[in-house]
Amino acid sequence: MITLIHNIHELLQVRDTTVLKVSGPEMAFLPSIKSAFLLIENDVIADFGSMENCPKISADLTIDATGKTVLPAWCDSHTHIVYAGNRSGEFVDRINGMTYEEIANRGGGILNSAKKLNETSEEELYNQSKLRLEEVMQLGTGAVEIKSGYGLTVEGELKMLRVIKKLAANYPIKIKATFLGAHAFPAEFKENHSGYINVIVNEMLPKIAAENLAEYIDVFCETGYFSVEETEYILKAGMQFGLIPKTHVNQFNAIGGIAASVQHNALSVDHLEIVTPEDIEVLQQSNTMPVALPSCSYFLGIPYTPARELINAGLPIALATDFNPGSTPSGNMNFVVATACIKMKMTPEEAINAATLNGAYAMGISATHGSITKGKKANLILTKAIPSFYQLPYAFGSNLIESVWIEGRIIAT
């Protein structure tokens, strides 16, 4: 099928050659073409350029985008959207003064979600999760990473990863699976950390590898969760099974998790609400992508990732939702981009780079996603008529998306 979108007011994130990521001052530049066309053949971008060079062809579908903007679909590199039930009760607890840590210490938080998940059938878990996936697709997300971590038992973790695999098979959106068995210590292992780590390494990992259920391994490296030493041990074990490291680090405390992650060539380090000069220096010597989760900071009322410090140090940054039932019950990347501009003082150009090209890098897919480049997947957002792409973060409460395209087909209007 051949689709021609013409008279585009502005075509964003155009790259003639494959660029894997942008860093530091490069993030302020968002290449675009005004008065543009975009040609799609089947599921890939075949051509693009100025309207004066628009090919005269008979397309199967022609769309007049006068006054409208086209940009790559969002690449959300950090979610937990496979979960059971919700934690709205804890939301009210926080309103009444309890902290995230206090709720976790009384058996809430991740352990609450684990209990619900282990009581839920695989079929029901799939049915709940697919609704969330469909929602984020309609909001403009064209690629998503989904983590396990609410099972905390062998069968619970396998159940989650099988659901992720089924979602990937049944939907056109690009899905990457991450094993996060090291999300928290189950209550029965609270005083026996080595016992649970042995379960992860000796029982979970071999079965996950046997069924090819994950590409990445993640650990929540944080005070009260997994220590730096425990994190390194688990990452090494995952790497022996061919899994690529990613980590949750520096959400509440800086305990050396970034240095440990970089040492093990982590693809990304995510959260970074707390960042030290030493952390920045370590990241400057690496290919690891810092990932900020601003809607998590918004929901929990904790500090925002210091994006300006990272960018001014010459580093890249990606943006993701952290969609999960406890700290970010939203997969809206449009809100993430707006919040990054409003609260983290990122420019719209930087935020869009972070949510497209750099988000794709943090998922290992920037060769095929994240920019308008010939041969890349035709995953697109077509906006309503807007005066400028600055309107996207500026009008943060408005739905400015007219249609979403994934692999060359409209999936939402």
Summary of the structure (lengths in Angstrom):
residues: 413
radius of gyration: 20.8
end to end distance: 19.2
largest distance: 70.1
contacts: 1554
relative contact order: 0.17
helix: 38%
strand: 25%
